[in-house]
Amino acid sequence: MINLEYDDHGLGDRFKDIDNRLKIGINDGLRAIGKTFVPSKGTGPLADATPVGRDSQKGVTRTGDRLKTSTIFQVLDGLSGPNPRVEIRQGARSMKGVFYGHFVREGRGPVRPVRAKVLRFKIGGQWIFTQFVKATKPNPYHKRVLEKEQSAVDRIVERMGEKVTTYLAGTA
């Protein structure tokens, strides 16, 4: 939480609303960082880098498209909370309600049936029955996007610092 105490020592009203100015500046900076990755829902560098699986037989886009279009950002604890931060989410869910983006980014182990003899799922209108599905490798596309956009984030943070410094110096 941003909580500053000060004695103005005759400097006037410039420091009267410093808490609010700093909070607003941080909130604006976090929004700018979010828009760097997600300018609007389902767009931007992160959405562009999200893998989209294709059914090789049908040439049809599978569930990755939902993951891509569900990309959003949100500023949490913006002006009122102790830990302002920006959170970028990909909230696509499977038919059973599972957020599956985590499994795309982090991979998963092999899948075997638990209360049945076979696994059953539908791909491209065709039912598939199998006793085993291989593990998937992690795809850290989100980390690659962060590395690529790091200089833009650094510039935003520098501008945030410049605004605070300018305000405290009394030139704004």
Summary of the structure (lengths in Angstrom):
residues: 172
radius of gyration: 23.1
end to end distance: 24.0
largest distance: 80.1
contacts: 410
relative contact order: 0.15
helix: 40%
strand: 19%
